[in-house]
Amino acid sequence: MDIEIAAKQLEALGNPTRLQLYRALVRAGDAGLPVGRLQQRLGIAASTLSHHLHRLILTGLVSQERQTTTLICRANYPVMNNLVGFLVDECCVDAGCETSEADSAA
C-alpha cells in the first residue's frame, strides 16, 4: 500500500466524528445504512454528516449507492483490510524471530 494513501485514510479517521461514523458503518455490515439513519444515530446536522461522509468517500473508506430516493452508505471492507494490513504486516520485523527465556519458560 502506498504510504500517502494510508496517511490520508488515517488522517480521515483521526477525526472523532468520522471515526464514530465509520465504526457505525463497519458495524452495519454489507447492507450499510441509509444517510438518514446515520444522521439519527450520530445526532448531527445533515450538512455536518455530508461533510464527514465526503472525506471518508474521498479516501475510499466508504462508498455510497442510491436506491431510489435513499442514499445507502457502506464501509469499503477491502480498503479497510488493506489499511489494517498495512499497519500490522511488518509488526516486529526489525525485532527478529528470537524468543526470550521468559517466553520459552511460559
C-alpha positions in Angstrom: 0.0 0.0 0.0 1.2 3.5 -0.8 2.2 5.4 2.3 0.5 8.6 1.1 -2.9 6.8 0.7 -2.5 5.2 4.1 -1.7 8.6 5.7 -4.8 10.2 4.1 -7.0 7.4 5.3 -5.6 7.5 8.8 -6.0 11.3 8.8 -9.7 11.0 7.8 -10.2 8.5 10.6 -8.4 10.8 13.1 -11.5 13.0 13.5 -13.8 11.7 16.3 -17.0 12.2 14.4 -15.7 10.5 11.2 -14.3 7.6 13.3 -17.7 7.2 15.0 -19.4 7.4 11.6 -17.0 4.8 10.1 -17.5 2.5 13.1 -21.2 2.6 12.7 -20.9 1.6 9.0 -18.4 -1.2 9.8 -20.9 -2.5 12.4 -23.7 -2.3 9.9 -22.1 -4.9 7.6 -22.6 -5.3 3.9 -26.1 -3.9 4.0 -24.8 -0.5 5.1 -27.0 2.3 6.4 -29.2 5.0 4.9 -27.9 8.5 5.4 -31.0 9.4 7.5 -30.4 6.6 9.9 -26.7 7.5 10.2 -27.7 11.1 11.0 -30.1 9.9 13.7 -27.5 7.6 15.2 -24.8 10.2 15.4 -27.2 13.1 16.3 -25.5 15.6 14.0 -26.8 18.0 11.3 -27.2 16.8 7.8 -24.6 19.2 6.5 -22.1 18.0 9.1 -22.8 14.4 8.2 -22.4 15.2 4.5 -19.0 16.9 5.1 -17.7 13.9 7.1 -19.0 11.3 4.6 -17.4 13.2 1.8 -14.0 12.9 3.5 -14.4 9.2 4.0 -15.6 8.7 0.4 -12.6 10.6 -1.0 -10.2 8.3 0.8 -12.1 5.2 -0.4 -13.1 4.0 3.1 -16.8 4.5 2.4 -19.0 4.0 -0.7 -22.5 5.3 -1.4 -25.2 3.8 -3.5 -28.5 5.4 -4.5 -31.5 3.1 -4.1 -34.5 5.0 -5.5 -34.7 8.0 -3.1 -32.4 6.6 -0.4 -28.7 7.0 -0.2 -27.0 3.9 1.3 -23.5 4.2 2.8 -21.2 1.3 3.2 -17.8 0.7 4.7 -15.4 -0.4 1.9 -14.1 -3.6 3.6 -11.3 -4.4 1.1 -9.9 -0.9 1.6 -10.2 -1.2 5.4 -8.5 -4.6 5.3 -5.7 -3.1 3.2 -5.2 -0.3 5.7 -5.2 -2.6 8.7 -2.8 -5.0 6.9 -0.5 -2.1 6.1 -0.4 -1.3 9.8 0.3 -4.8 11.0 2.1 -6.5 8.1 5.6 -5.6 9.3 4.9 -5.9 13.0 8.1 -6.6 14.9 10.0 -7.3 11.6 13.1 -5.5 12.9 12.9 -7.2 16.3 13.8 -10.6 14.8 12.4 -14.0 15.5 14.2 -14.7 18.7 12.2 -15.5 21.8 13.3 -14.5 25.2 13.9 -17.0 28.0 10.8 -15.8 29.8 8.7 -16.6 26.7 10.3 -20.0 26.4 9.6 -20.9 30.0 5.9 -19.9 29.8 
